[in-house]
Amino acid sequence: QLELEKFITHQLPFSEINKAFDLMLKGEGLRCIVNMEG
């Protein structure tokens, strides 16, 4: 069984979705979770 929680590098509110894309494009975010409530 693969523990996916270990691969989550950032959790951001929806208002910061552009930051999540920037982190991924820079290679600084393996998996960014975007909270749709924020």
C-alpha positions, 0 to 999 in steps of 0.5 A: 500500500502506497502512503500518498500523504508522504508526497503532499508538499503543500496545502494552499487555499484556492485563492493561492492556486497560482502559487501552487502552479508556480511551485510545481513549475519550479519543481518545488512542489511534488504534490500541491493540494488546493483547498476549494473552500479557501 
